Amino acid sequence: MAISKESKQGIIKQFKKSELDTGNSEVQVALLTARIKDLTEHFKINKNDKHSRRGLLQLVNRRRKLLDYMKRTQPESYTQIIGELGIRK
């Protein structure tokens, strides 16, 4: 269920702000969103996988906390990342 190394590096390259930037909020939210989408596809096939569903809920909560932090501290980048990832409607 992990993201491949190539796709992870592609996401980091797309959302980083500087050359050595891999841990800012935008990158973390984008990586969590990719993992959430991957697990969502997994649950379409494996409906009774309860242990992974708990992990999915933890990822969603972590992403929600990061987005709340971004909304509080960086509102312009919050709206930009929401638009790019298509998270909220």
N, CA and C atoms as a LAMMPS dump frame, in Angstrom:
ITEM: TIMESTEP
0
ITEM: NUMBER OF ATOMS
267
ITEM: BOX BOUNDS ff ff ff
-5.0000000000000000e+02 5.0000000000000000e+02
-5.0000000000000000e+02 5.0000000000000000e+02
-5.0000000000000000e+02 5.0000000000000000e+02
ITEM: ATOMS id mol type element x y z
1 1 1 N 0.79 -1.182 0
2 1 2 C 0 0 0
3 1 3 C 0.847 1.267 0
4 2 1 N 2.117 1.121 0.086
5 2 2 C 2.992 2.284 0.09
6 2 3 C 3.103 2.878 -1.305
7 3 1 N 3.433 4.14 -1.347
8 3 2 C 3.615 4.83 -2.617
9 3 3 C 4.982 4.441 -3.167
10 4 1 N 5.067 4.294 -4.481
11 4 2 C 6.359 3.949 -5.073
12 4 3 C 7.312 5.126 -4.927
13 5 1 N 8.588 4.828 -4.968
14 5 2 C 9.612 5.839 -4.762
15 5 3 C 9.553 6.916 -5.843
16 6 1 N 9.272 6.506 -7.071
17 6 2 C 9.229 7.457 -8.174
18 6 3 C 8.054 8.425 -8.038
19 7 1 N 6.884 7.888 -7.674
20 7 2 C 5.72 8.768 -7.532
21 7 3 C 5.883 9.7 -6.328
22 8 1 N 6.524 9.211 -5.274
23 8 2 C 6.766 10.047 -4.108
24 8 3 C 7.702 11.203 -4.453
25 9 1 N 8.753 10.909 -5.203
26 9 2 C 9.676 11.967 -5.606
27 9 3 C 9.008 12.949 -6.561
28 10 1 N 8.102 12.462 -7.392
29 10 2 C 7.367 13.353 -8.284
30 10 3 C 6.472 14.309 -7.52
31 11 1 N 5.817 13.803 -6.481
32 11 2 C 4.964 14.654 -5.654
33 11 3 C 5.802 15.69 -4.919
34 12 1 N 6.934 15.269 -4.391
35 12 2 C 7.814 16.204 -3.685
36 12 3 C 8.303 17.278 -4.647
37 13 1 N 8.681 16.882 -5.851
38 13 2 C 9.169 17.843 -6.841
39 13 3 C 8.08 18.851 -7.214
40 14 1 N 6.853 18.399 -7.274
41 14 2 C 5.75 19.28 -7.668
42 14 3 C 5.406 20.293 -6.584
43 15 1 N 5.488 19.918 -5.315
44 15 2 C 4.999 20.781 -4.245
45 15 3 C 6.086 21.428 -3.404
46 16 1 N 7.352 21.161 -3.67
47 16 2 C 8.401 21.763 -2.843
48 16 3 C 8.585 23.227 -3.193
49 17 1 N 9.109 23.983 -2.237
50 17 2 C 9.337 25.408 -2.432
51 17 3 C 10.794 25.706 -2.757
52 18 1 N 11.722 24.949 -2.186
53 18 2 C 13.137 25.142 -2.473
54 18 3 C 13.75 23.791 -2.83
55 19 1 N 15.023 23.786 -3.114
56 19 2 C 15.683 22.576 -3.595
57 19 3 C 15.722 21.455 -2.554
58 20 1 N 15.977 21.796 -1.301
59 20 2 C 16.102 20.785 -0.245
60 20 3 C 14.821 20.651 0.581
61 21 1 N 13.727 21.167 0.07
62 21 2 C 12.483 21.22 0.832
63 21 3 C 11.684 19.934 0.622
64 22 1 N 11.589 19.102 1.661
65 22 2 C 10.791 17.883 1.561
66 22 3 C 9.796 17.758 2.696
67 23 1 N 9.842 18.652 3.678
68 23 2 C 9.017 18.464 4.852
69 23 3 C 8.033 19.571 5.126
70 24 1 N 7.841 20.503 4.182
71 24 2 C 6.885 21.565 4.482
72 24 3 C 5.465 21.028 4.442
73 25 1 N 4.534 21.834 4.879
74 25 2 C 3.158 21.376 5.029
75 25 3 C 2.531 20.961 3.704
76 26 1 N 2.842 21.705 2.632
77 26 2 C 2.254 21.385 1.332
78 26 3 C 2.68 19.999 0.862
79 27 1 N 3.956 19.689 1.023
80 27 2 C 4.475 18.381 0.604
81 27 3 C 3.851 17.282 1.452
82 28 1 N 3.747 17.502 2.756
83 28 2 C 3.168 16.488 3.631
84 28 3 C 1.71 16.22 3.293
85 29 1 N 0.946 17.283 3.022
86 29 2 C -0.463 17.108 2.676
87 29 3 C -0.586 16.365 1.353
88 30 1 N 0.254 16.7 0.384
89 30 2 C 0.194 16.034 -0.919
90 30 3 C 0.543 14.548 -0.8
91 31 1 N 1.55 14.212 0.003
92 31 2 C 1.918 12.813 0.19
93 31 3 C 0.821 12.042 0.923
94 32 1 N 0.236 12.66 1.938
95 32 2 C -0.863 12.006 2.65
96 32 3 C -2.058 11.797 1.729
97 33 1 N -2.332 12.76 0.864
98 33 2 C -3.447 12.629 -0.066
99 33 3 C -3.214 11.479 -1.039
100 34 1 N -1.971 11.32 -1.499
101 34 2 C -1.663 10.212 -2.403
102 34 3 C -1.855 8.872 -1.705
103 35 1 N -1.423 8.776 -0.45
104 35 2 C -1.604 7.528 0.299
105 35 3 C -3.082 7.257 0.563
106 36 1 N -3.852 8.304 0.852
107 36 2 C -5.284 8.141 1.096
108 36 3 C -5.987 7.66 -0.156
109 37 1 N -5.643 8.227 -1.308
110 37 2 C -6.257 7.793 -2.563
111 37 3 C -5.897 6.34 -2.869
112 38 1 N -4.656 5.962 -2.585
113 38 2 C -4.223 4.585 -2.816
114 38 3 C -5.001 3.615 -1.922
115 39 1 N -5.168 3.968 -0.651
116 39 2 C -5.919 3.103 0.259
117 39 3 C -7.402 3.056 -0.1
118 40 1 N -7.934 4.146 -0.61
119 40 2 C -9.334 4.157 -1.024
120 40 3 C -9.556 3.179 -2.163
121 41 1 N -8.623 3.128 -3.104
122 41 2 C -8.712 2.155 -4.195
123 41 3 C -8.585 0.73 -3.657
124 42 1 N -7.747 0.545 -2.65
125 42 2 C -7.568 -0.763 -2.036
126 42 3 C -8.876 -1.266 -1.417
127 43 1 N -9.64 -0.346 -0.816
128 43 2 C -10.883 -0.744 -0.158
129 43 3 C -12.001 -1.053 -1.132
130 44 1 N -11.881 -0.631 -2.364
131 44 2 C -12.886 -1.009 -3.359
132 44 3 C -12.806 -2.502 -3.654
133 45 1 N -11.611 -3.07 -3.512
134 45 2 C -11.408 -4.505 -3.753
135 45 3 C -11.564 -5.293 -2.457
136 46 1 N -10.971 -4.8 -1.378
137 46 2 C -10.939 -5.504 -0.092
138 46 3 C -11.841 -4.79 0.913
139 47 1 N -13.102 -5.113 0.894
140 47 2 C -14.068 -4.409 1.726
141 47 3 C -13.931 -4.72 3.216
142 48 1 N -13.446 -5.881 3.562
143 48 2 C -13.395 -6.292 4.965
144 48 3 C -12.032 -6.088 5.621
145 49 1 N -11.184 -5.295 5.048
146 49 2 C -9.858 -5.042 5.605
147 49 3 C -9.969 -3.969 6.683
148 50 1 N -10.306 -4.375 7.886
149 50 2 C -10.579 -3.435 8.973
150 50 3 C -9.309 -2.78 9.518
151 51 1 N -8.207 -3.497 9.534
152 51 2 C -6.97 -2.95 10.082
153 51 3 C -6.439 -1.819 9.21
154 52 1 N -6.495 -1.986 7.92
155 52 2 C -6.052 -0.916 7.031
156 52 3 C -7.003 0.264 7.073
157 53 1 N -8.274 0.008 7.321
158 53 2 C -9.246 1.101 7.422
159 53 3 C -8.904 1.992 8.61
160 54 1 N -8.437 1.41 9.697
161 54 2 C -8.021 2.209 10.847
162 54 3 C -6.832 3.085 10.472
163 55 1 N -5.896 2.538 9.713
164 55 2 C -4.763 3.321 9.242
165 55 3 C -5.203 4.459 8.336
166 56 1 N -6.2 4.197 7.506
167 56 2 C -6.735 5.241 6.631
168 56 3 C -7.32 6.381 7.46
169 57 1 N -8.064 6.056 8.494
170 57 2 C -8.641 7.092 9.347
171 57 3 C -7.554 7.912 10.035
172 58 1 N -6.469 7.263 10.432
173 58 2 C -5.363 7.99 11.032
174 58 3 C -4.722 8.956 10.037
175 59 1 N -4.575 8.508 8.771
176 59 2 C -4.008 9.378 7.744
177 59 3 C -4.91 10.581 7.478
178 60 1 N -6.211 10.332 7.42
179 60 2 C -7.159 11.422 7.172
180 60 3 C -7.103 12.434 8.312
181 61 1 N -7.032 11.952 9.547
182 61 2 C -6.951 12.861 10.694
183 61 3 C -5.657 13.657 10.695
184 62 1 N -4.544 13.021 10.324
185 62 2 C -3.266 13.73 10.262
186 62 3 C -3.314 14.817 9.196
187 63 1 N -3.907 14.493 8.035
188 63 2 C -4.017 15.481 6.967
189 63 3 C -4.931 16.629 7.393
190 64 1 N -6.018 16.312 8.091
191 64 2 C -6.936 17.349 8.558
192 64 3 C -6.238 18.311 9.513
193 65 1 N -5.413 17.77 10.421
194 65 2 C -4.684 18.626 11.35
195 65 3 C -3.691 19.519 10.62
196 66 1 N -2.997 18.97 9.629
197 66 2 C -2.065 19.789 8.851
198 66 3 C -2.796 20.881 8.081
199 67 1 N -3.951 20.539 7.516
200 67 2 C -4.714 21.541 6.777
201 67 3 C -5.256 22.626 7.704
202 68 1 N -5.666 22.258 8.915
203 68 2 C -6.106 23.26 9.882
204 68 3 C -4.954 24.198 10.244
205 69 1 N -3.765 23.639 10.407
206 69 2 C -2.585 24.442 10.698
207 69 3 C -2.291 25.403 9.547
208 70 1 N -2.362 24.886 8.309
209 70 2 C -2.101 25.736 7.156
210 70 3 C -3.148 26.837 7.021
211 71 1 N -4.384 26.517 7.3
212 71 2 C -5.456 27.507 7.208
213 71 3 C -5.241 28.63 8.218
214 72 1 N -4.702 28.269 9.373
215 72 2 C -4.464 29.237 10.431
216 72 3 C -3.234 30.097 10.146
217 73 1 N -2.167 29.505 9.599
218 73 2 C -0.905 30.223 9.46
219 73 3 C -0.63 30.72 8.043
220 74 1 N -1.059 29.968 7.022
221 74 2 C -0.766 30.32 5.631
222 74 3 C -2.039 30.187 4.789
223 75 1 N -2.977 31.122 4.911
224 75 2 C -4.266 30.944 4.223
225 75 3 C -4.166 30.904 2.697
226 76 1 N -3.21 31.637 2.106
227 76 2 C -3.104 31.631 0.655
228 76 3 C -2.575 30.305 0.128
229 77 1 N -1.608 29.704 0.794
230 77 2 C -1.118 28.397 0.351
231 77 3 C -2.132 27.295 0.663
232 78 1 N -2.941 27.511 1.704
233 78 2 C -4.024 26.566 2.021
234 78 3 C -5.017 26.481 0.865
235 79 1 N -5.476 27.621 0.387
236 79 2 C -6.44 27.611 -0.708
237 79 3 C -5.814 27.073 -1.991
238 80 1 N -4.539 27.34 -2.193
239 80 2 C -3.858 26.838 -3.385
240 80 3 C -3.747 25.31 -3.354
241 81 1 N -3.345 24.745 -2.225
242 81 2 C -3.16 23.291 -2.143
243 81 3 C -4.504 22.574 -2.211
244 82 1 N -5.54 23.174 -1.649
245 82 2 C -6.88 22.591 -1.722
246 82 3 C -7.34 22.528 -3.179
247 83 1 N -7.075 23.596 -3.912
248 83 2 C -7.455 23.633 -5.314
249 83 3 C -6.681 22.648 -6.167
250 84 1 N -5.376 22.535 -5.924
251 84 2 C -4.55 21.629 -6.719
252 84 3 C -4.875 20.17 -6.454
253 85 1 N -5.135 19.83 -5.203
254 85 2 C -5.378 18.439 -4.865
255 85 3 C -6.854 18.05 -4.986
256 86 1 N -7.727 19.047 -5.019
257 86 2 C -9.156 18.759 -5.124
258 86 3 C -9.706 18.05 -3.9
259 87 1 N -9.302 18.502 -2.729
260 87 2 C -9.693 17.832 -1.483
261 87 3 C -11.089 18.24 -1.052
262 88 1 N -11.301 19.532 -0.901
263 88 2 C -12.596 20.018 -0.409
264 88 3 C -13.435 20.494 -1.582
265 89 1 N -14.732 20.512 -1.374
266 89 2 C -15.628 20.943 -2.448
267 89 3 C -16.1 22.353 -2.249
